[in-house]
Amino acid sequence: MSKSEEVEAVAKKVIEEIGHPTVLVNNAAVAQGKLILDLSPEDVRQTFEVNTLAHFWTLKAFLPEMIKKKSGHIITVASIGGLVGIAQMTDYNASKAAIISLHESLRYELDKRYHTPQIRTSLVIPGHILTPLFSTVRFPNSRLFRFCFPSLEPITVVKAIIAALDGQHSQAIYLPFFANFTSLLRLLPSFLRDFAQWFTNADYAMESFTKVSGRRADEGPLPDLSHRSKSD
């Protein structure tokens, strides 16, 4: 996904075998989970190549035919991390903030410059999803936290995307419910914002993070995680 020439080659094969797609879901992501001074140039490049630049390559591959036919639906999967700052997530959150802006600018280009408002664009902003990407993150184990900030099963996100496609109109999808209020954190006084960060343990959840998905050859094999418990 991070290499434009490979995306172009796969796109050509897809078009030859099954025709031009009418739906594009940009969902690939990688997380390094390091403090900013621990991030290597390779880490930062990989994060933005996969999480941000890949969106440009898939759009350039599939959008022209959508514009030609004045029909299609583009789903952009971002993150609440693109709306707020979280320690040990500088590169990831910045990459997700970039695609939120990409989504918004694309909407206006389609409407005003390409004159194709019929092409729908939907933005998905989820909280924590139970996939391998963030499987080693540790959240508070209290019932109150799990009630207020539940993790999402992948199928929940998929169903929301399918509903958006069925609805055939552009929209923003925030999951779970608390995600609807995430952007409001920037409007709070600093002491309330700090309290929210403390209550959610946001700035310490990544302390025990181990990169599972998207490991590069230079990072070596995945360490043995079998000794970890859910409370570690």
Summary of the structure (lengths in Angstrom):
residues: 232
radius of gyration: 18.7
end to end distance: 33.1
largest distance: 56.6
contacts: 639
relative contact order: 0.14
helix: 52%
strand: 11%
